[in-house]
Amino acid sequence: MEMQADNPMTANVTVFLSGVGGDRHFTVENEGAAPARNVELKIESEGDKNAPVLESELDKKFPIAELASGEQRSVQAIITTGTGIHFNAYVVWQNPDGSHREVKTRLTP
């Protein structure tokens, strides 16, 4: 879904892989001017590969009640031969005006 990053009433939440080697994280960041509310993150491996993140850690850190403009949050990535190297990340949030947005990002370490 296309975002209007220049709209002062909307958030623009992105997800990316940060870190190097065995210390990788899936990081969400609000690049928009407005806060994002009820931010949810889902990470899937392609095919029948194992999940690259512990569901228990996702459950502890998400949803995020409010992610301020410029704020980042992350969750540990577990990337092994069993997870593969291609992941689909889904971020869903609510803007201050009540509208909901969803962004899908394909990530590769």
C-alpha positions as CSV (number, residue, x, y, z in Angstrom):
1,M,0.0,0.0,0.0
2,E,1.4,3.4,-0.9
3,M,2.1,5.8,1.9
4,Q,2.1,9.6,1.8
5,A,5.2,10.3,3.9
6,D,4.8,14.1,3.5
7,N,1.3,14.1,5.0
8,P,1.7,15.5,8.6
9,M,-1.3,13.5,9.8
10,T,0.1,10.0,8.9
11,A,2.8,7.7,10.1
12,N,5.1,5.8,7.7
13,V,6.3,2.6,9.4
14,T,9.0,0.7,7.7
15,V,10.8,-2.6,8.6
16,F,14.4,-3.6,7.9
17,L,17.1,-6.0,9.0
18,S,19.7,-4.3,11.2
19,G,23.0,-5.6,12.7
20,V,25.6,-7.9,11.3
21,G,26.5,-11.6,11.5
22,G,24.7,-13.4,14.3
23,D,23.5,-10.2,15.9
24,R,20.6,-9.4,13.5
25,H,17.3,-7.7,14.3
26,F,14.1,-6.9,12.5
27,T,13.6,-3.2,13.2
28,V,10.5,-1.2,12.7
29,E,10.8,2.6,12.4
30,N,8.3,5.4,12.1
31,E,9.6,7.7,9.3
32,G,6.4,9.7,9.2
33,A,5.5,12.9,11.0
34,A,2.7,11.5,13.1
35,P,2.7,8.7,15.7
36,A,1.7,5.2,14.7
37,R,-0.6,3.4,17.1
38,N,-1.2,-0.3,17.6
39,V,1.8,-1.3,15.5
40,E,1.9,-5.0,14.7
41,L,4.7,-7.0,13.0
42,K,4.6,-10.4,11.4
43,I,7.6,-12.1,9.8
44,E,7.4,-15.1,7.5
45,S,10.0,-17.2,5.8
46,E,9.3,-18.1,2.2
47,G,8.2,-21.7,1.5
48,D,8.2,-24.2,4.3
49,K,11.2,-22.7,6.1
50,N,11.2,-22.1,9.9
51,A,10.2,-18.7,11.2
52,P,13.2,-16.3,11.6
53,V,12.0,-14.9,14.9
54,L,10.7,-16.3,18.2
55,E,6.9,-15.9,18.4
56,S,7.2,-15.5,22.2
57,E,9.5,-12.4,21.6
58,L,7.1,-10.9,19.1
59,D,4.3,-11.4,21.5
60,K,6.2,-9.6,24.3
61,K,7.2,-6.6,22.1
62,F,4.2,-6.2,19.8
63,P,1.7,-4.7,19.4
64,I,3.3,-1.4,20.2
65,A,0.7,1.0,21.7
66,E,2.4,4.1,20.1
67,L,5.5,4.5,18.0
68,A,6.5,8.2,17.9
69,S,8.0,9.9,14.8
70,G,11.6,8.8,14.4
71,E,11.3,6.0,17.0
72,Q,12.6,2.5,16.4
73,R,11.9,-0.9,18.0
74,S,13.4,-4.2,17.2
75,V,13.2,-7.9,17.8
76,Q,16.0,-10.5,17.5
77,A,16.3,-12.2,14.1
78,I,17.2,-15.9,14.1
79,I,18.6,-16.5,10.7
80,T,19.9,-20.1,10.0
81,T,19.9,-22.5,7.1
82,G,16.5,-23.7,8.4
83,T,15.0,-20.3,8.0
84,G,16.2,-19.5,4.5
85,I,17.3,-16.0,3.4
86,H,14.1,-14.4,2.1
87,F,11.5,-13.1,4.5
88,N,8.2,-11.3,4.1
89,A,7.6,-8.7,6.8
90,Y,4.1,-7.2,7.4
91,V,3.7,-4.1,9.4
92,V,0.2,-2.9,10.3
93,W,-0.7,0.3,12.2
94,Q,-3.3,3.0,12.9
95,N,-2.8,6.7,12.1
96,P,-4.1,9.5,14.4
97,D,-7.0,10.0,12.1
98,G,-8.2,6.4,12.6
99,S,-7.1,5.1,9.2
100,H,-5.2,1.8,9.1
101,R,-2.2,1.0,7.0
102,E,-0.4,-2.2,6.1
103,V,3.0,-2.5,4.4
104,K,4.6,-5.7,3.1
105,T,8.4,-5.7,2.7
106,R,10.6,-8.5,1.3
107,L,13.8,-8.7,3.3
108,T,17.0,-10.5,2.5
109,P,20.1,-10.4,4.8
